[in-house]
Amino acid sequence: MTFPRLAGFSLAAFTLLFAPQTGRAEIQSFLIDPYYSQAILLVPHYEISRTGGMLGGFTGTIEFDTETMADWTMDVTIPVSTFISTHPPRTDAVKGPQLLDEPTYPEIHFSCKSVQKKGDEYMAKGTITICNVPKEVTFPMTVKGPKIDPFGNSRIGLDGSFTVNRQDFGLPFDRKLPGGGPIVGDNVDIQFQVEGIRGTRGTKAPDLTQESAPEAKPATPEAKTGGK
C-alpha cells in the first residue's frame, strides 16, 4: 500500500509535527504582594555607623520559567511616599527636595530582564531608576519556591541586595562634620525581600486588596476609629 506524496512535506517534518513536545518553557506570572515585600536602605552615618529606613508598597510582576528557572522578567514600582524611618525628621528629609523629592519624583522603578543561576544563588542584572535617573545594577539573589500558601495560591520569595552611589542620582546632601568628614556617606546599601503570588486559576493572582493572612481582615475606617 502506498500513500500519495504531499508536496513540500518531508518525513522529518511529519515526525516533528507529531513528536511529543519536551523542554517547552512554562512561563508563569506572579504579582508582587505589597504586604510582604519591602526594601531597607542603609547609608554610612557620621563615619561610625549606618542609618536609613524602609520602603514598601511594591507593585509589579515577576515572570519566569518555573521548570528551568530561566527567562526572567521583573518589573517593580515603589512609591517614595512609603519611606519610613525611626526618626520622623529623617523621614521628612529623605522624602524632601534635597533627596528623593517625592512631589517631583513620586516613584522608584526597577526592571530586570537577566537572571542567571550560579550555584545556589542567581545573578540578576537590571536597571533602577531614582529621581528619573536610570542606573544598571548587578547583584546576587536567592529564589525560594514556588510554595503553596494556606489559600492554595502559589508563592515565590526573592531576597537580595546591592549598593548604589546616591551622587549618581543627583542626591548630594554634602554637609560635613566638624572634622571634615561627611555626615552621610555616598554608598546606599539596598536590601530587599519580595514575595510574588499567583492564583490557582490561571496566571492572575488573587485580589491583593484583601489581607492574605487567615486571621487578618482588611482595615476599615470604622475599625480604626471604633465606629465613631
Contacts in CASP RR format, 6 or more apart in sequence:
PFRMAT RR
TARGET T0000
AUTHOR 0000-0000-0000
METHOD contacts of the structure
MODEL  1
MTFPRLAGFSLAAFTLLFAPQTGRAEIQSFLIDPYYSQAILLVPHYEISR
TGGMLGGFTGTIEFDTETMADWTMDVTIPVSTFISTHPPRTDAVKGPQLL
DEPTYPEIHFSCKSVQKKGDEYMAKGTITICNVPKEVTFPMTVKGPKIDP
FGNSRIGLDGSFTVNRQDFGLPFDRKLPGGGPIVGDNVDIQFQVEGIRGT
RGTKAPDLTQESAPEAKPATPEAKTGGK
23 67 0 8 1.000
23 68 0 8 1.000
25 65 0 8 1.000
25 67 0 8 1.000
25 68 0 8 1.000
25 70 0 8 1.000
25 71 0 8 1.000
26 65 0 8 1.000
26 66 0 8 1.000
26 67 0 8 1.000
27 63 0 8 1.000
27 64 0 8 1.000
27 65 0 8 1.000
27 71 0 8 1.000
28 63 0 8 1.000
28 64 0 8 1.000
28 65 0 8 1.000
28 66 0 8 1.000
28 146 0 8 1.000
28 154 0 8 1.000
28 198 0 8 1.000
28 203 0 8 1.000
29 61 0 8 1.000
29 62 0 8 1.000
29 63 0 8 1.000
29 198 0 8 1.000
29 203 0 8 1.000
29 204 0 8 1.000
30 61 0 8 1.000
30 62 0 8 1.000
30 63 0 8 1.000
30 154 0 8 1.000
30 155 0 8 1.000
30 156 0 8 1.000
30 196 0 8 1.000
30 197 0 8 1.000
30 198 0 8 1.000
30 205 0 8 1.000
31 60 0 8 1.000
31 61 0 8 1.000
31 196 0 8 1.000
31 197 0 8 1.000
31 198 0 8 1.000
31 204 0 8 1.000
31 205 0 8 1.000
31 208 0 8 1.000
32 58 0 8 1.000
32 59 0 8 1.000
32 60 0 8 1.000
32 61 0 8 1.000
32 62 0 8 1.000
32 76 0 8 1.000
32 194 0 8 1.000
32 195 0 8 1.000
32 196 0 8 1.000
32 197 0 8 1.000
33 155 0 8 1.000
33 195 0 8 1.000
33 196 0 8 1.000
33 197 0 8 1.000
33 205 0 8 1.000
33 208 0 8 1.000
33 212 0 8 1.000
34 56 0 8 1.000
34 57 0 8 1.000
34 58 0 8 1.000
34 59 0 8 1.000
34 208 0 8 1.000
35 208 0 8 1.000
35 211 0 8 1.000
35 212 0 8 1.000
36 193 0 8 1.000
36 195 0 8 1.000
36 212 0 8 1.000
37 56 0 8 1.000
37 57 0 8 1.000
37 58 0 8 1.000
37 192 0 8 1.000
37 193 0 8 1.000
37 194 0 8 1.000
37 195 0 8 1.000
37 196 0 8 1.000
38 54 0 8 1.000
38 55 0 8 1.000
38 56 0 8 1.000
38 57 0 8 1.000
38 58 0 8 1.000
38 192 0 8 1.000
38 193 0 8 1.000
39 54 0 8 1.000
39 55 0 8 1.000
39 56 0 8 1.000
39 58 0 8 1.000
39 78 0 8 1.000
39 190 0 8 1.000
39 191 0 8 1.000
39 192 0 8 1.000
39 193 0 8 1.000
40 52 0 8 1.000
40 53 0 8 1.000
40 54 0 8 1.000
40 190 0 8 1.000
40 191 0 8 1.000
40 192 0 8 1.000
41 52 0 8 1.000
41 53 0 8 1.000
41 54 0 8 1.000
41 55 0 8 1.000
41 83 0 8 1.000
41 188 0 8 1.000
41 189 0 8 1.000
41 190 0 8 1.000
42 50 0 8 1.000
42 51 0 8 1.000
42 52 0 8 1.000
42 53 0 8 1.000
42 188 0 8 1.000
42 189 0 8 1.000
42 191 0 8 1.000
43 50 0 8 1.000
43 51 0 8 1.000
43 52 0 8 1.000
43 166 0 8 1.000
43 184 0 8 1.000
43 185 0 8 1.000
43 187 0 8 1.000
43 188 0 8 1.000
43 189 0 8 1.000
44 50 0 8 1.000
44 182 0 8 1.000
44 184 0 8 1.000
44 185 0 8 1.000
44 187 0 8 1.000
45 51 0 8 1.000
45 52 0 8 1.000
45 183 0 8 1.000
45 184 0 8 1.000
45 185 0 8 1.000
46 177 0 8 1.000
46 183 0 8 1.000
47 177 0 8 1.000
47 181 0 8 1.000
47 182 0 8 1.000
47 185 0 8 1.000
50 189 0 8 1.000
51 85 0 8 1.000
51 90 0 8 1.000
52 85 0 8 1.000
52 90 0 8 1.000
52 94 0 8 1.000
53 83 0 8 1.000
53 84 0 8 1.000
53 85 0 8 1.000
53 86 0 8 1.000
53 90 0 8 1.000
53 91 0 8 1.000
53 94 0 8 1.000
54 83 0 8 1.000
54 84 0 8 1.000
54 85 0 8 1.000
55 78 0 8 1.000
55 79 0 8 1.000
55 80 0 8 1.000
55 82 0 8 1.000
55 83 0 8 1.000
55 108 0 8 1.000
56 78 0 8 1.000
56 79 0 8 1.000
56 82 0 8 1.000
57 78 0 8 1.000
57 79 0 8 1.000
57 82 0 8 1.000
58 76 0 8 1.000
58 77 0 8 1.000
58 78 0 8 1.000
58 194 0 8 1.000
59 76 0 8 1.000
59 77 0 8 1.000
60 75 0 8 1.000
60 76 0 8 1.000
60 77 0 8 1.000
61 73 0 8 1.000
61 74 0 8 1.000
61 75 0 8 1.000
62 72 0 8 1.000
62 73 0 8 1.000
62 74 0 8 1.000
62 156 0 8 1.000
62 158 0 8 1.000
62 194 0 8 1.000
62 196 0 8 1.000
63 71 0 8 1.000
63 72 0 8 1.000
63 73 0 8 1.000
63 74 0 8 1.000
64 70 0 8 1.000
64 71 0 8 1.000
64 72 0 8 1.000
64 73 0 8 1.000
64 115 0 8 1.000
65 71 0 8 1.000
66 146 0 8 1.000
69 117 0 8 1.000
69 122 0 8 1.000
69 143 0 8 1.000
70 115 0 8 1.000
70 117 0 8 1.000
72 112 0 8 1.000
72 113 0 8 1.000
72 114 0 8 1.000
72 115 0 8 1.000
72 124 0 8 1.000
73 111 0 8 1.000
73 112 0 8 1.000
73 113 0 8 1.000
74 110 0 8 1.000
74 111 0 8 1.000
74 112 0 8 1.000
74 113 0 8 1.000
74 115 0 8 1.000
74 124 0 8 1.000
75 109 0 8 1.000
75 110 0 8 1.000
75 111 0 8 1.000
75 112 0 8 1.000
76 109 0 8 1.000
76 110 0 8 1.000
76 111 0 8 1.000
76 194 0 8 1.000
77 107 0 8 1.000
77 108 0 8 1.000
77 109 0 8 1.000
78 107 0 8 1.000
78 108 0 8 1.000
78 109 0 8 1.000
78 110 0 8 1.000
79 106 0 8 1.000
79 107 0 8 1.000
80 95 0 8 1.000
80 100 0 8 1.000
80 102 0 8 1.000
80 105 0 8 1.000
80 106 0 8 1.000
80 107 0 8 1.000
80 108 0 8 1.000
81 95 0 8 1.000
81 102 0 8 1.000
81 106 0 8 1.000
83 91 0 8 1.000
83 94 0 8 1.000
83 95 0 8 1.000
83 100 0 8 1.000
84 91 0 8 1.000
85 91 0 8 1.000
85 94 0 8 1.000
93 99 0 8 1.000
94 100 0 8 1.000
95 101 0 8 1.000
95 102 0 8 1.000
96 102 0 8 1.000
96 103 0 8 1.000
97 103 0 8 1.000
97 104 0 8 1.000
98 171 0 8 1.000
98 172 0 8 1.000
98 173 0 8 1.000
99 166 0 8 1.000
99 171 0 8 1.000
99 173 0 8 1.000
100 108 0 8 1.000
100 130 0 8 1.000
100 131 0 8 1.000
100 171 0 8 1.000
101 131 0 8 1.000
104 131 0 8 1.000
105 130 0 8 1.000
105 131 0 8 1.000
105 132 0 8 1.000
108 128 0 8 1.000
108 129 0 8 1.000
108 130 0 8 1.000
109 128 0 8 1.000
109 129 0 8 1.000
110 126 0 8 1.000
110 127 0 8 1.000
110 128 0 8 1.000
110 129 0 8 1.000
111 126 0 8 1.000
111 127 0 8 1.000
112 124 0 8 1.000
112 125 0 8 1.000
112 126 0 8 1.000
112 127 0 8 1.000
113 125 0 8 1.000
113 126 0 8 1.000
114 124 0 8 1.000
114 125 0 8 1.000
114 126 0 8 1.000
115 122 0 8 1.000
115 123 0 8 1.000
115 124 0 8 1.000
115 125 0 8 1.000
115 141 0 8 1.000
116 122 0 8 1.000
116 123 0 8 1.000
118 140 0 8 1.000
120 142 0 8 1.000
121 140 0 8 1.000
121 141 0 8 1.000
121 142 0 8 1.000
122 140 0 8 1.000
122 141 0 8 1.000
122 142 0 8 1.000
122 143 0 8 1.000
123 138 0 8 1.000
123 139 0 8 1.000
123 140 0 8 1.000
123 141 0 8 1.000
124 138 0 8 1.000
124 139 0 8 1.000
124 140 0 8 1.000
124 141 0 8 1.000
125 136 0 8 1.000
125 137 0 8 1.000
125 138 0 8 1.000
126 136 0 8 1.000
126 137 0 8 1.000
126 138 0 8 1.000
127 134 0 8 1.000
127 135 0 8 1.000
127 136 0 8 1.000
127 137 0 8 1.000
128 134 0 8 1.000
128 135 0 8 1.000
128 137 0 8 1.000
128 164 0 8 1.000
129 135 0 8 1.000
130 164 0 8 1.000
130 169 0 8 1.000
130 171 0 8 1.000
131 169 0 8 1.000
131 170 0 8 1.000
131 171 0 8 1.000
133 168 0 8 1.000
133 169 0 8 1.000
133 170 0 8 1.000
135 164 0 8 1.000
135 168 0 8 1.000
135 169 0 8 1.000
137 162 0 8 1.000
137 164 0 8 1.000
138 162 0 8 1.000
139 160 0 8 1.000
139 161 0 8 1.000
139 162 0 8 1.000
140 160 0 8 1.000
140 161 0 8 1.000
141 158 0 8 1.000
141 159 0 8 1.000
141 160 0 8 1.000
142 158 0 8 1.000
142 159 0 8 1.000
142 160 0 8 1.000
143 156 0 8 1.000
143 157 0 8 1.000
143 158 0 8 1.000
144 156 0 8 1.000
144 157 0 8 1.000
144 159 0 8 1.000
145 155 0 8 1.000
145 156 0 8 1.000
145 157 0 8 1.000
146 154 0 8 1.000
146 155 0 8 1.000
146 156 0 8 1.000
146 198 0 8 1.000
147 154 0 8 1.000
147 155 0 8 1.000
147 156 0 8 1.000
148 154 0 8 1.000
148 155 0 8 1.000
149 155 0 8 1.000
149 197 0 8 1.000
149 212 0 8 1.000
150 214 0 8 1.000
151 206 0 8 1.000
151 212 0 8 1.000
151 214 0 8 1.000
152 199 0 8 1.000
152 200 0 8 1.000
153 197 0 8 1.000
153 198 0 8 1.000
153 199 0 8 1.000
153 200 0 8 1.000
153 205 0 8 1.000
153 206 0 8 1.000
153 212 0 8 1.000
154 197 0 8 1.000
154 198 0 8 1.000
154 199 0 8 1.000
154 200 0 8 1.000
155 195 0 8 1.000
155 196 0 8 1.000
155 197 0 8 1.000
155 198 0 8 1.000
156 195 0 8 1.000
156 196 0 8 1.000
157 193 0 8 1.000
157 194 0 8 1.000
157 195 0 8 1.000
157 196 0 8 1.000
158 192 0 8 1.000
158 193 0 8 1.000
158 194 0 8 1.000
158 195 0 8 1.000
158 196 0 8 1.000
159 192 0 8 1.000
159 193 0 8 1.000
159 194 0 8 1.000
160 191 0 8 1.000
160 192 0 8 1.000
160 193 0 8 1.000
161 189 0 8 1.000
161 190 0 8 1.000
161 191 0 8 1.000
161 192 0 8 1.000
162 189 0 8 1.000
162 190 0 8 1.000
163 187 0 8 1.000
163 188 0 8 1.000
163 189 0 8 1.000
163 190 0 8 1.000
164 187 0 8 1.000
164 188 0 8 1.000
164 190 0 8 1.000
165 186 0 8 1.000
165 187 0 8 1.000
165 188 0 8 1.000
166 173 0 8 1.000
166 185 0 8 1.000
166 186 0 8 1.000
166 187 0 8 1.000
166 188 0 8 1.000
167 186 0 8 1.000
173 183 0 8 1.000
173 184 0 8 1.000
174 182 0 8 1.000
175 182 0 8 1.000
175 183 0 8 1.000
175 184 0 8 1.000
176 182 0 8 1.000
176 183 0 8 1.000
177 183 0 8 1.000
196 205 0 8 1.000
197 205 0 8 1.000
197 206 0 8 1.000
197 208 0 8 1.000
197 212 0 8 1.000
198 205 0 8 1.000
199 205 0 8 1.000
199 206 0 8 1.000
206 212 0 8 1.000
209 218 0 8 1.000
210 218 0 8 1.000
211 217 0 8 1.000
211 218 0 8 1.000
217 223 0 8 1.000
221 227 0 8 1.000
END
